[in-house]
Amino acid sequence: MSYEFADAILICLKRNKRMGIKPSSQTDIAKHFGLSKPYVNQLINGRVANSNNTKKRLEEIKRYVGMDN
């Protein structure tokens, strides 16, 4: 996880906001997955342990925001 990943997520969220679709914020992501907003921020910015669960969550978030691999 790196800043490039965080930047890509941010770009996808901004695109979604311009298009008027969800998710358009980290809050939308947190609500969708039932996670706390600070945890979603930490996930996206790479401040959590690099575990299988983290990788799974990040893949789910990528799919949800519409980020291509």
mmCIF file as Biopython writes it, N, C-alpha, C and O atoms, coordinates in Angstrom:
data_model
#
loop_
_atom_site.group_PDB
_atom_site.id
_atom_site.type_symbol
_atom_site.label_atom_id
_atom_site.label_alt_id
_atom_site.label_comp_id
_atom_site.label_asym_id
_atom_site.label_entity_id
_atom_site.label_seq_id
_atom_site.pdbx_PDB_ins_code
_atom_site.Cartn_x
_atom_site.Cartn_y
_atom_site.Cartn_z
_atom_site.occupancy
_atom_site.B_iso_or_equiv
_atom_site.auth_seq_id
_atom_site.auth_asym_id
_atom_site.pdbx_PDB_model_num
ATOM 1   N N  . MET A ? 1  ? 0.844   -1.173  0.000   1.0 0.0 1  A 1 
ATOM 2   C CA . MET A ? 1  ? 0.000   0.000   0.000   1.0 0.0 1  A 1 
ATOM 3   C C  . MET A ? 1  ? 0.887   1.233   0.000   1.0 0.0 1  A 1 
ATOM 4   O O  . MET A ? 1  ? 1.893   1.296   0.707   1.0 0.0 1  A 1 
ATOM 5   N N  . SER A ? 2  ? 0.501   2.197   -0.794  1.0 0.0 2  A 1 
ATOM 6   C CA . SER A ? 2  ? 1.315   3.389   -0.902  1.0 0.0 2  A 1 
ATOM 7   C C  . SER A ? 2  ? 0.427   4.590   -1.176  1.0 0.0 2  A 1 
ATOM 8   O O  . SER A ? 2  ? -0.793  4.475   -1.285  1.0 0.0 2  A 1 
ATOM 9   N N  . TYR A ? 3  ? 1.068   5.738   -1.282  1.0 0.0 3  A 1 
ATOM 10  C CA . TYR A ? 3  ? 0.302   6.932   -1.584  1.0 0.0 3  A 1 
ATOM 11  C C  . TYR A ? 3  ? -0.348  6.857   -2.949  1.0 0.0 3  A 1 
ATOM 12  O O  . TYR A ? 3  ? -1.397  7.466   -3.161  1.0 0.0 3  A 1 
ATOM 13  N N  . GLU A ? 4  ? 0.245   6.127   -3.884  1.0 0.0 4  A 1 
ATOM 14  C CA . GLU A ? 4  ? -0.378  5.983   -5.188  1.0 0.0 4  A 1 
ATOM 15  C C  . GLU A ? 4  ? -1.754  5.336   -5.059  1.0 0.0 4  A 1 
ATOM 16  O O  . GLU A ? 4  ? -2.693  5.714   -5.760  1.0 0.0 4  A 1 
ATOM 17  N N  . PHE A ? 5  ? -1.868  4.363   -4.164  1.0 0.0 5  A 1 
ATOM 18  C CA . PHE A ? 5  ? -3.148  3.698   -3.939  1.0 0.0 5  A 1 
ATOM 19  C C  . PHE A ? 5  ? -4.150  4.686   -3.362  1.0 0.0 5  A 1 
ATOM 20  O O  . PHE A ? 5  ? -5.288  4.762   -3.827  1.0 0.0 5  A 1 
ATOM 21  N N  . ALA A ? 6  ? -3.736  5.440   -2.356  1.0 0.0 6  A 1 
ATOM 22  C CA . ALA A ? 6  ? -4.622  6.420   -1.730  1.0 0.0 6  A 1 
ATOM 23  C C  . ALA A ? 6  ? -5.060  7.466   -2.754  1.0 0.0 6  A 1 
ATOM 24  O O  . ALA A ? 6  ? -6.220  7.877   -2.769  1.0 0.0 6  A 1 
ATOM 25  N N  . ASP A ? 7  ? -4.134  7.892   -3.605  1.0 0.0 7  A 1 
ATOM 26  C CA . ASP A ? 7  ? -4.465  8.871   -4.637  1.0 0.0 7  A 1 
ATOM 27  C C  . ASP A ? 7  ? -5.466  8.304   -5.639  1.0 0.0 7  A 1 
ATOM 28  O O  . ASP A ? 7  ? -6.384  9.005   -6.066  1.0 0.0 7  A 1 
ATOM 29  N N  . ALA A ? 8  ? -5.294  7.056   -6.007  1.0 0.0 8  A 1 
ATOM 30  C CA . ALA A ? 8  ? -6.205  6.426   -6.964  1.0 0.0 8  A 1 
ATOM 31  C C  . ALA A ? 8  ? -7.616  6.316   -6.381  1.0 0.0 8  A 1 
ATOM 32  O O  . ALA A ? 8  ? -8.602  6.554   -7.079  1.0 0.0 8  A 1 
ATOM 33  N N  . ILE A ? 9  ? -7.703  5.959   -5.114  1.0 0.0 9  A 1 
ATOM 34  C CA . ILE A ? 9  ? -9.018  5.885   -4.453  1.0 0.0 9  A 1 
ATOM 35  C C  . ILE A ? 9  ? -9.657  7.267   -4.430  1.0 0.0 9  A 1 
ATOM 36  O O  . ILE A ? 9  ? -10.844 7.409   -4.725  1.0 0.0 9  A 1 
ATOM 37  N N  . LEU A ? 10 ? -8.877  8.284   -4.081  1.0 0.0 10 A 1 
ATOM 38  C CA . LEU A ? 10 ? -9.388  9.651   -4.033  1.0 0.0 10 A 1 
ATOM 39  C C  . LEU A ? 10 ? -9.902  10.097  -5.395  1.0 0.0 10 A 1 
ATOM 40  O O  . LEU A ? 10 ? -10.952 10.733  -5.486  1.0 0.0 10 A 1 
ATOM 41  N N  . ILE A ? 11 ? -9.175  9.770   -6.441  1.0 0.0 11 A 1 
ATOM 42  C CA . ILE A ? 11 ? -9.603  10.127  -7.798  1.0 0.0 11 A 1 
ATOM 43  C C  . ILE A ? 11 ? -10.926 9.436   -8.137  1.0 0.0 11 A 1 
ATOM 44  O O  . ILE A ? 11 ? -11.819 10.052  -8.718  1.0 0.0 11 A 1 
ATOM 45  N N  . CYS A ? 12 ? -11.047 8.166   -7.777  1.0 0.0 12 A 1 
ATOM 46  C CA . CYS A ? 12 ? -12.298 7.440   -8.038  1.0 0.0 12 A 1 
ATOM 47  C C  . CYS A ? 12 ? -13.459 8.057   -7.268  1.0 0.0 12 A 1 
ATOM 48  O O  . CYS A ? 12 ? -14.560 8.192   -7.803  1.0 0.0 12 A 1 
ATOM 49  N N  . LEU A ? 13 ? -13.216 8.433   -6.013  1.0 0.0 13 A 1 
ATOM 50  C CA . LEU A ? 13 ? -14.275 9.046   -5.217  1.0 0.0 13 A 1 
ATOM 51  C C  . LEU A ? 13 ? -14.690 10.390  -5.802  1.0 0.0 13 A 1 
ATOM 52  O O  . LEU A ? 13 ? -15.879 10.709  -5.833  1.0 0.0 13 A 1 
ATOM 53  N N  . LYS A ? 14 ? -13.730 11.178  -6.264  1.0 0.0 14 A 1 
ATOM 54  C CA . LYS A ? 14 ? -14.049 12.467  -6.881  1.0 0.0 14 A 1 
ATOM 55  C C  . LYS A ? 14 ? -14.828 12.283  -8.177  1.0 0.0 14 A 1 
ATOM 56  O O  . LYS A ? 14 ? -15.762 13.031  -8.465  1.0 0.0 14 A 1 
ATOM 57  N N  . ARG A ? 15 ? -14.433 11.275  -8.957  1.0 0.0 15 A 1 
ATOM 58  C CA . ARG A ? 15 ? -15.154 10.978  -10.200 1.0 0.0 15 A 1 
ATOM 59  C C  . ARG A ? 15 ? -16.601 10.608  -9.894  1.0 0.0 15 A 1 
ATOM 60  O O  . ARG A ? 15 ? -17.531 11.089  -10.542 1.0 0.0 15 A 1 
ATOM 61  N N  . ASN A ? 16 ? -16.775 9.741   -8.890  1.0 0.0 16 A 1 
ATOM 62  C CA . ASN A ? 16 ? -18.123 9.328   -8.507  1.0 0.0 16 A 1 
ATOM 63  C C  . ASN A ? 16 ? -18.953 10.518  -8.047  1.0 0.0 16 A 1 
ATOM 64  O O  . ASN A ? 16 ? -20.138 10.613  -8.367  1.0 0.0 16 A 1 
ATOM 65  N N  . LYS A ? 17 ? -18.329 11.429  -7.293  1.0 0.0 17 A 1 
ATOM 66  C CA . LYS A ? 17 ? -19.053 12.601  -6.804  1.0 0.0 17 A 1 
ATOM 67  C C  . LYS A ? 17 ? -19.515 13.465  -7.979  1.0 0.0 17 A 1 
ATOM 68  O O  . LYS A ? 17 ? -20.657 13.926  -7.999  1.0 0.0 17 A 1 
ATOM 69  N N  . ARG A ? 18 ? -18.637 13.684  -8.950  1.0 0.0 18 A 1 
ATOM 70  C CA . ARG A ? 18 ? -19.010 14.470  -10.139 1.0 0.0 18 A 1 
ATOM 71  C C  . ARG A ? 18 ? -20.156 13.816  -10.898 1.0 0.0 18 A 1 
ATOM 72  O O  . ARG A ? 18 ? -21.024 14.500  -11.441 1.0 0.0 18 A 1 
ATOM 73  N N  . MET A ? 19 ? -20.153 12.488  -10.933 1.0 0.0 19 A 1 
ATOM 74  C CA . MET A ? 19 ? -21.190 11.756  -11.663 1.0 0.0 19 A 1 
ATOM 75  C C  . MET A ? 19 ? -22.461 11.580  -10.835 1.0 0.0 19 A 1 
ATOM 76  O O  . MET A ? 19 ? -23.491 11.152  -11.356 1.0 0.0 19 A 1 
ATOM 77  N N  . GLY A ? 20 ? -22.386 11.910  -9.551  1.0 0.0 20 A 1 
ATOM 78  C CA . GLY A ? 20 ? -23.557 11.798  -8.683  1.0 0.0 20 A 1 
ATOM 79  C C  . GLY A ? 20 ? -23.875 10.373  -8.258  1.0 0.0 20 A 1 
ATOM 80  O O  . GLY A ? 20 ? -25.031 10.039  -7.997  1.0 0.0 20 A 1 
ATOM 81  N N  . ILE A ? 21 ? -22.834 9.526   -8.188  1.0 0.0 21 A 1 
ATOM 82  C CA . ILE A ? 21 ? -23.055 8.144   -7.772  1.0 0.0 21 A 1 
ATOM 83  C C  . ILE A ? 21 ? -22.294 7.856   -6.480  1.0 0.0 21 A 1 
ATOM 84  O O  . ILE A ? 21 ? -21.362 8.570   -6.110  1.0 0.0 21 A 1 
ATOM 85  N N  . LYS A ? 22 ? -22.715 6.801   -5.815  1.0 0.0 22 A 1 
ATOM 86  C CA . LYS A ? 22 ? -22.065 6.383   -4.575  1.0 0.0 22 A 1 
ATOM 87  C C  . LYS A ? 22 ? -21.078 5.279   -4.889  1.0 0.0 22 A 1 
ATOM 88  O O  . LYS A ? 22 ? -21.328 4.511   -5.818  1.0 0.0 22 A 1 
ATOM 89  N N  . PRO A ? 23 ? -19.998 5.154   -4.190  1.0 0.0 23 A 1 
ATOM 90  C CA . PRO A ? 23 ? -19.554 5.981   -3.080  1.0 0.0 23 A 1 
ATOM 91  C C  . PRO A ? 23 ? -18.837 7.224   -3.594  1.0 0.0 23 A 1 
ATOM 92  O O  . PRO A ? 23 ? -18.127 7.184   -4.599  1.0 0.0 23 A 1 
ATOM 93  N N  . SER A ? 24 ? -19.036 8.316   -2.887  1.0 0.0 24 A 1 
ATOM 94  C CA . SER A ? 24 ? -18.346 9.548   -3.257  1.0 0.0 24 A 1 
ATOM 95  C C  . SER A ? 24 ? -17.510 10.075  -2.100  1.0 0.0 24 A 1 
ATOM 96  O O  . SER A ? 24 ? -16.964 11.177  -2.165  1.0 0.0 24 A 1 
ATOM 97  N N  . SER A ? 25 ? -17.414 9.269   -1.030  1.0 0.0 25 A 1 
ATOM 98  C CA . SER A ? 25 ? -16.600 9.676   0.115   1.0 0.0 25 A 1 
ATOM 99  C C  . SER A ? 25 ? -16.176 8.446   0.913   1.0 0.0 25 A 1 
ATOM 100 O O  . SER A ? 25 ? -16.709 7.350   0.742   1.0 0.0 25 A 1 
ATOM 101 N N  . GLN A ? 26 ? -15.205 8.665   1.782   1.0 0.0 26 A 1 
ATOM 102 C CA . GLN A ? 26 ? -14.782 7.583   2.665   1.0 0.0 26 A 1 
ATOM 103 C C  . GLN A ? 26 ? -15.906 7.223   3.628   1.0 0.0 26 A 1 
ATOM 104 O O  . GLN A ? 26 ? -16.000 6.078   4.070   1.0 0.0 26 A 1 
ATOM 105 N N  . THR A ? 27 ? -16.755 8.187   3.955   1.0 0.0 27 A 1 
ATOM 106 C CA . THR A ? 27 ? -17.908 7.912   4.814   1.0 0.0 27 A 1 
ATOM 107 C C  . THR A ? 27 ? -18.846 6.910   4.149   1.0 0.0 27 A 1 
ATOM 108 O O  . THR A ? 27 ? -19.356 6.004   4.808   1.0 0.0 27 A 1 
ATOM 109 N N  . ASP A ? 28 ? -19.075 7.069   2.849   1.0 0.0 28 A 1 
ATOM 110 C CA . ASP A ? 28 ? -19.919 6.122   2.111   1.0 0.0 28 A 1 
ATOM 111 C C  . ASP A ? 28 ? -19.322 4.717   2.169   1.0 0.0 28 A 1 
ATOM 112 O O  . ASP A ? 28 ? -20.049 3.736   2.326   1.0 0.0 28 A 1 
ATOM 113 N N  . ILE A ? 29 ? -18.007 4.622   2.044   1.0 0.0 29 A 1 
ATOM 114 C CA . ILE A ? 29 ? -17.328 3.324   2.110   1.0 0.0 29 A 1 
ATOM 115 C C  . ILE A ? 29 ? -17.515 2.725   3.500   1.0 0.0 29 A 1 
ATOM 116 O O  . ILE A ? 29 ? -17.838 1.544   3.633   1.0 0.0 29 A 1 
ATOM 117 N N  . ALA A ? 30 ? -17.313 3.539   4.535   1.0 0.0 30 A 1 
ATOM 118 C CA . ALA A ? 30 ? -17.450 3.054   5.912   1.0 0.0 30 A 1 
ATOM 119 C C  . ALA A ? 30 ? -18.861 2.538   6.172   1.0 0.0 30 A 1 
ATOM 120 O O  . ALA A ? 30 ? -19.032 1.473   6.764   1.0 0.0 30 A 1 
ATOM 121 N N  . LYS A ? 31 ? -19.865 3.279   5.735   1.0 0.0 31 A 1 
ATOM 122 C CA . LYS A ? 31 ? -21.259 2.860   5.940   1.0 0.0 31 A 1 
ATOM 123 C C  . LYS A ? 31 ? -21.559 1.563   5.194   1.0 0.0 31 A 1 
ATOM 124 O O  . LYS A ? 31 ? -22.218 0.673   5.732   1.0 0.0 31 A 1 
ATOM 125 N N  . HIS A ? 32 ? -21.079 1.456   3.965   1.0 0.0 32 A 1 
ATOM 126 C CA . HIS A ? 32 ? -21.350 0.271   3.142   1.0 0.0 32 A 1 
ATOM 127 C C  . HIS A ? 32 ? -20.791 -1.002  3.782   1.0 0.0 32 A 1 
ATOM 128 O O  . HIS A ? 32 ? -21.454 -2.039  3.787   1.0 0.0 32 A 1 
ATOM 129 N N  . PHE A ? 33 ? -19.583 -0.923  4.315   1.0 0.0 33 A 1 
ATOM 130 C CA . PHE A ? 33 ? -18.934 -2.102  4.882   1.0 0.0 33 A 1 
ATOM 131 C C  . PHE A ? 33 ? -19.121 -2.229  6.387   1.0 0.0 33 A 1 
ATOM 132 O O  . PHE A ? 33 ? -18.657 -3.204  6.978   1.0 0.0 33 A 1 
ATOM 133 N N  . GLY A ? 34 ? -19.784 -1.276  7.020   1.0 0.0 34 A 1 
ATOM 134 C CA . GLY A ? 34 ? -19.998 -1.332  8.459   1.0 0.0 34 A 1 
ATOM 135 C C  . GLY A ? 34 ? -18.720 -1.121  9.252   1.0 0.0 34 A 1 
ATOM 136 O O  . GLY A ? 34 ? -18.534 -1.715  10.314  1.0 0.0 34 A 1 
ATOM 137 N N  . LEU A ? 35 ? -17.843 -0.273  8.733   1.0 0.0 35 A 1 
ATOM 138 C CA . LEU A ? 35 ? -16.564 0.012   9.376   1.0 0.0 35 A 1 
ATOM 139 C C  . LEU A ? 35 ? -16.579 1.445   9.912   1.0 0.0 35 A 1 
ATOM 140 O O  . LEU A ? 35 ? -17.426 2.251   9.528   1.0 0.0 35 A 1 
ATOM 141 N N  . SER A ? 36 ? -15.642 1.746   10.794  1.0 0.0 36 A 1 
ATOM 142 C CA . SER A ? 36 ? -15.540 3.118   11.280  1.0 0.0 36 A 1 
ATOM 143 C C  . SER A ? 36 ? -14.834 3.976   10.236  1.0 0.0 36 A 1 
ATOM 144 O O  . SER A ? 36 ? -14.014 3.486   9.459   1.0 0.0 36 A 1 
ATOM 145 N N  . LYS A ? 37 ? -15.165 5.265   10.233  1.0 0.0 37 A 1 
ATOM 146 C CA . LYS A ? 37 ? -14.532 6.188   9.284   1.0 0.0 37 A 1 
ATOM 147 C C  . LYS A ? 37 ? -13.023 6.273   9.487   1.0 0.0 37 A 1 
ATOM 148 O O  . LYS A ? 37 ? -12.283 6.272   8.504   1.0 0.0 37 A 1 
ATOM 149 N N  . PRO A ? 38 ? -12.534 6.348   10.744  1.0 0.0 38 A 1 
ATOM 150 C CA . PRO A ? 38 ? -11.077 6.384   10.915  1.0 0.0 38 A 1 
ATOM 151 C C  . PRO A ? 38 ? -10.382 5.125   10.397  1.0 0.0 38 A 1 
ATOM 152 O O  . PRO A ? 38 ? -9.284  5.205   9.846   1.0 0.0 38 A 1 
ATOM 153 N N  . TYR A ? 39 ? -11.020 3.959   10.572  1.0 0.0 39 A 1 
ATOM 154 C CA . TYR A ? 39 ? -10.413 2.717   10.096  1.0 0.0 39 A 1 
ATOM 155 C C  . TYR A ? 39 ? -10.328 2.697   8.573   1.0 0.0 39 A 1 
ATOM 156 O O  . TYR A ? 39 ? -9.326  2.251   8.013   1.0 0.0 39 A 1 
ATOM 157 N N  . VAL A ? 40 ? -11.371 3.176   7.902   1.0 0.0 40 A 1 
ATOM 158 C CA . VAL A ? 40 ? -11.354 3.230   6.442   1.0 0.0 40 A 1 
ATOM 159 C C  . VAL A ? 40 ? -10.223 4.148   5.983   1.0 0.0 40 A 1 
ATOM 160 O O  . VAL A ? 40 ? -9.512  3.825   5.031   1.0 0.0 40 A 1 
ATOM 161 N N  . ASN A ? 41 ? -10.055 5.277   6.645   1.0 0.0 41 A 1 
ATOM 162 C CA . ASN A ? 41 ? -8.974  6.196   6.305   1.0 0.0 41 A 1 
ATOM 163 C C  . ASN A ? 41 ? -7.621  5.529   6.495   1.0 0.0 41 A 1 
ATOM 164 O O  . ASN A ? 41 ? -6.737  5.662   5.648   1.0 0.0 41 A 1 
ATOM 165 N N  . GLN A ? 42 ? -7.453  4.815   7.595   1.0 0.0 42 A 1 
ATOM 166 C CA . GLN A ? 42 ? -6.196  4.122   7.854   1.0 0.0 42 A 1 
ATOM 167 C C  . GLN A ? 42 ? -5.939  3.032   6.812   1.0 0.0 42 A 1 
ATOM 168 O O  . GLN A ? 42 ? -4.807  2.855   6.363   1.0 0.0 42 A 1 
ATOM 169 N N  . LEU A ? 43 ? -6.990  2.304   6.430   1.0 0.0 43 A 1 
ATOM 170 C CA . LEU A ? 43 ? -6.853  1.276   5.398   1.0 0.0 43 A 1 
ATOM 171 C C  . LEU A ? 43 ? -6.357  1.886   4.087   1.0 0.0 43 A 1 
ATOM 172 O O  . LEU A ? 43 ? -5.392  1.409   3.491   1.0 0.0 43 A 1 
ATOM 173 N N  . ILE A ? 44 ? -7.027  2.936   3.657   1.0 0.0 44 A 1 
ATOM 174 C CA . ILE A ? 44 ? -6.714  3.553   2.380   1.0 0.0 44 A 1 
ATOM 175 C C  . ILE A ? 44 ? -5.317  4.152   2.381   1.0 0.0 44 A 1 
ATOM 176 O O  . ILE A ? 44 ? -4.614  4.089   1.372   1.0 0.0 44 A 1 
ATOM 177 N N  . ASN A ? 45 ? -4.911  4.729   3.496   1.0 0.0 45 A 1 
ATOM 178 C CA . ASN A ? 45 ? -3.612  5.388   3.574   1.0 0.0 45 A 1 
ATOM 179 C C  . ASN A ? 45 ? -2.487  4.462   4.010   1.0 0.0 45 A 1 
ATOM 180 O O  . ASN A ? 45 ? -1.357  4.910   4.204   1.0 0.0 45 A 1 
ATOM 181 N N  . GLY A ? 46 ? -2.783  3.171   4.168   1.0 0.0 46 A 1 
ATOM 182 C CA . GLY A ? 46 ? -1.740  2.185   4.449   1.0 0.0 46 A 1 
ATOM 183 C C  . GLY A ? 46 ? -1.194  2.211   5.861   1.0 0.0 46 A 1 
ATOM 184 O O  . GLY A ? 46 ? -0.025  1.891   6.077   1.0 0.0 46 A 1 
ATOM 185 N N  . ARG A ? 47 ? -2.017  2.585   6.823   1.0 0.0 47 A 1 
ATOM 186 C CA . ARG A ? 47 ? -1.551  2.656   8.201   1.0 0.0 47 A 1 
ATOM 187 C C  . ARG A ? 47 ? -2.062  1.508   9.058   1.0 0.0 47 A 1 
ATOM 188 O O  . ARG A ? 47 ? -2.218  1.659   10.270  1.0 0.0 47 A 1 
ATOM 189 N N  . VAL A ? 48 ? -2.323  0.371   8.446   1.0 0.0 48 A 1 
ATOM 190 C CA . VAL A ? 48 ? -2.749  -0.825  9.184   1.0 0.0 48 A 1 
ATOM 191 C C  . VAL A ? 48 ? -1.812  -1.972  8.819   1.0 0.0 48 A 1 
ATOM 192 O O  . VAL A ? 48 ? -1.099  -1.916  7.817   1.0 0.0 48 A 1 
ATOM 193 N N  . ALA A ? 49 ? -1.828  -2.996  9.637   1.0 0.0 49 A 1 
ATOM 194 C CA . ALA A ? 49 ? -0.961  -4.150  9.398   1.0 0.0 49 A 1 
ATOM 195 C C  . ALA A ? 49 ? -1.282  -4.787  8.049   1.0 0.0 49 A 1 
ATOM 196 O O  . ALA A ? 49 ? -2.442  -4.849  7.642   1.0 0.0 49 A 1 
ATOM 197 N N  . ASN A ? 50 ? -0.265  -5.249  7.374   1.0 0.0 50 A 1 
ATOM 198 C CA . ASN A ? 50 ? -0.417  -5.884  6.069   1.0 0.0 50 A 1 
ATOM 199 C C  . ASN A ? 50 ? -0.770  -7.357  6.268   1.0 0.0 50 A 1 
ATOM 200 O O  . ASN A ? 50 ? 0.097   -8.230  6.228   1.0 0.0 50 A 1 
ATOM 201 N N  . SER A ? 51 ? -2.059  -7.612  6.484   1.0 0.0 51 A 1 
ATOM 202 C CA . SER A ? 51 ? -2.522  -8.974  6.730   1.0 0.0 51 A 1 
ATOM 203 C C  . SER A ? 51 ? -3.458  -9.408  5.606   1.0 0.0 51 A 1 
ATOM 204 O O  . SER A ? 51 ? -3.806  -8.622  4.724   1.0 0.0 51 A 1 
ATOM 205 N N  . ASN A ? 52 ? -3.854  -10.667 5.658   1.0 0.0 52 A 1 
ATOM 206 C CA . ASN A ? 52 ? -4.799  -11.174 4.653   1.0 0.0 52 A 1 
ATOM 207 C C  . ASN A ? 52 ? -6.126  -10.429 4.728   1.0 0.0 52 A 1 
ATOM 208 O O  . ASN A ? 52 ? -6.735  -10.132 3.701   1.0 0.0 52 A 1 
ATOM 209 N N  . ASN A ? 53 ? -6.575  -10.125 5.953   1.0 0.0 53 A 1 
ATOM 210 C CA . ASN A ? 53 ? -7.827  -9.394  6.120   1.0 0.0 53 A 1 
ATOM 211 C C  . ASN A ? 53 ? -7.721  -7.995  5.516   1.0 0.0 53 A 1 
ATOM 212 O O  . ASN A ? 53 ? -8.666  -7.521  4.885   1.0 0.0 53 A 1 
ATOM 213 N N  . THR A ? 54 ? -6.590  -7.335  5.704   1.0 0.0 54 A 1 
ATOM 214 C CA . THR A ? 54 ? -6.381  -6.003  5.137   1.0 0.0 54 A 1 
ATOM 215 C C  . THR A ? 54 ? -6.428  -6.067  3.620   1.0 0.0 54 A 1 
ATOM 216 O O  . THR A ? 54 ? -7.077  -5.239  2.980   1.0 0.0 54 A 1 
ATOM 217 N N  . LYS A ? 55 ? -5.745  -7.043  3.045   1.0 0.0 55 A 1 
ATOM 218 C CA . LYS A ? 55 ? -5.737  -7.195  1.581   1.0 0.0 55 A 1 
ATOM 219 C C  . LYS A ? 55 ? -7.146  -7.446  1.054   1.0 0.0 55 A 1 
ATOM 220 O O  . LYS A ? 55 ? -7.530  -6.905  0.017   1.0 0.0 55 A 1 
ATOM 221 N N  . LYS A ? 56 ? -7.914  -8.263  1.767   1.0 0.0 56 A 1 
ATOM 222 C CA . LYS A ? 56 ? -9.287  -8.562  1.366   1.0 0.0 56 A 1 
ATOM 223 C C  . LYS A ? 56 ? -10.144 -7.300  1.406   1.0 0.0 56 A 1 
ATOM 224 O O  . LYS A ? 56 ? -10.898 -7.026  0.472   1.0 0.0 56 A 1 
ATOM 225 N N  . ARG A ? 57 ? -10.027 -6.538  2.481   1.0 0.0 57 A 1 
ATOM 226 C CA . ARG A ? 57 ? -10.793 -5.296  2.618   1.0 0.0 57 A 1 
ATOM 227 C C  . ARG A ? 57 ? -10.445 -4.307  1.509   1.0 0.0 57 A 1 
ATOM 228 O O  . ARG A ? 57 ? -11.329 -3.672  0.934   1.0 0.0 57 A 1 
ATOM 229 N N  . LEU A ? 58 ? -9.153  -4.181  1.214   1.0 0.0 58 A 1 
ATOM 230 C CA . LEU A ? 58 ? -8.734  -3.243  0.175   1.0 0.0 58 A 1 
ATOM 231 C C  . LEU A ? 58 ? -9.269  -3.651  -1.196  1.0 0.0 58 A 1 
ATOM 232 O O  . LEU A ? 58 ? -9.660  -2.800  -1.994  1.0 0.0 58 A 1 
ATOM 233 N N  . GLU A ? 59 ? -9.283  -4.946  -1.464  1.0 0.0 59 A 1 
ATOM 234 C CA . GLU A ? 59 ? -9.843  -5.422  -2.737  1.0 0.0 59 A 1 
ATOM 235 C C  . GLU A ? 59 ? -11.336 -5.113  -2.814  1.0 0.0 59 A 1 
ATOM 236 O O  . GLU A ? 59 ? -11.837 -4.704  -3.861  1.0 0.0 59 A 1 
ATOM 237 N N  . GLU A ? 60 ? -12.044 -5.309  -1.698  1.0 0.0 60 A 1 
ATOM 238 C CA . GLU A ? 60 ? -13.477 -4.992  -1.661  1.0 0.0 60 A 1 
ATOM 239 C C  . GLU A ? 60 ? -13.712 -3.506  -1.883  1.0 0.0 60 A 1 
ATOM 240 O O  . GLU A ? 60 ? -14.632 -3.119  -2.604  1.0 0.0 60 A 1 
ATOM 241 N N  . ILE A ? 61 ? -12.887 -2.677  -1.267  1.0 0.0 61 A 1 
ATOM 242 C CA . ILE A ? 61 ? -13.016 -1.226  -1.419  1.0 0.0 61 A 1 
ATOM 243 C C  . ILE A ? 61 ? -12.732 -0.827  -2.865  1.0 0.0 61 A 1 
ATOM 244 O O  . ILE A ? 61 ? -13.448 -0.005  -3.437  1.0 0.0 61 A 1 
ATOM 245 N N  . LYS A ? 62 ? -11.687 -1.408  -3.458  1.0 0.0 62 A 1 
ATOM 246 C CA . LYS A ? 62 ? -11.360 -1.103  -4.854  1.0 0.0 62 A 1 
ATOM 247 C C  . LYS A ? 62 ? -12.531 -1.425  -5.777  1.0 0.0 62 A 1 
ATOM 248 O O  . LYS A ? 62 ? -12.872 -0.630  -6.653  1.0 0.0 62 A 1 
ATOM 249 N N  . ARG A ? 63 ? -13.140 -2.577  -5.583  1.0 0.0 63 A 1 
ATOM 250 C CA . ARG A ? 63 ? -14.291 -2.947  -6.421  1.0 0.0 63 A 1 
ATOM 251 C C  . ARG A ? 63 ? -15.454 -1.992  -6.190  1.0 0.0 63 A 1 
ATOM 252 O O  . ARG A ? 63 ? -16.124 -1.588  -7.140  1.0 0.0 63 A 1 
ATOM 253 N N  . TYR A ? 64 ? -15.697 -1.631  -4.940  1.0 0.0 64 A 1 
ATOM 254 C CA . TYR A ? 64 ? -16.832 -0.796  -4.588  1.0 0.0 64 A 1 
ATOM 255 C C  . TYR A ? 64 ? -16.703 0.612   -5.183  1.0 0.0 64 A 1 
ATOM 256 O O  . TYR A ? 64 ? -17.699 1.177   -5.634  1.0 0.0 64 A 1 
ATOM 257 N N  . VAL A ? 65 ? -15.518 1.175   -5.191  1.0 0.0 65 A 1 
ATOM 258 C CA . VAL A ? 65 ? -15.341 2.533   -5.741  1.0 0.0 65 A 1 
ATOM 259 C C  . VAL A ? 65 ? -15.214 2.532   -7.253  1.0 0.0 65 A 1 
ATOM 260 O O  . VAL A ? 65 ? -15.282 3.590   -7.878  1.0 0.0 65 A 1 
ATOM 261 N N  . GLY A ? 66 ? -15.030 1.361   -7.852  1.0 0.0 66 A 1 
ATOM 262 C CA . GLY A ? 66 ? -14.923 1.268   -9.305  1.0 0.0 66 A 1 
ATOM 263 C C  . GLY A ? 66 ? -13.523 1.446   -9.827  1.0 0.0 66 A 1 
ATOM 264 O O  . GLY A ? 66 ? -13.318 1.931   -10.939 1.0 0.0 66 A 1 
ATOM 265 N N  . MET A ? 67 ? -12.561 1.054   -9.021  1.0 0.0 67 A 1 
ATOM 266 C CA . MET A ? 67 ? -11.156 1.196   -9.410  1.0 0.0 67 A 1 
ATOM 267 C C  . MET A ? 67 ? -10.720 -0.032  -10.203 1.0 0.0 67 A 1 
ATOM 268 O O  . MET A ? 67 ? -10.884 -1.167  -9.755  1.0 0.0 67 A 1 
ATOM 269 N N  . ASP A ? 68 ? -10.162 0.212   -11.386 1.0 0.0 68 A 1 
ATOM 270 C CA . ASP A ? 68 ? -9.626  -0.884  -12.190 1.0 0.0 68 A 1 
ATOM 271 C C  . ASP A ? 68 ? -8.293  -1.327  -11.601 1.0 0.0 68 A 1 
ATOM 272 O O  . ASP A ? 68 ? -7.593  -0.540  -10.964 1.0 0.0 68 A 1 
ATOM 273 N N  . ASN A ? 69 ? -7.951  -2.584  -11.817 1.0 0.0 69 A 1 
ATOM 274 C CA . ASN A ? 69 ? -6.673  -3.084  -11.313 1.0 0.0 69 A 1 
ATOM 275 C C  . ASN A ? 69 ? -5.522  -2.581  -12.114 1.0 0.0 69 A 1 
ATOM 276 O O  . ASN A ? 69 ? -4.373  -2.911  -11.819 1.0 0.0 69 A 1 
#
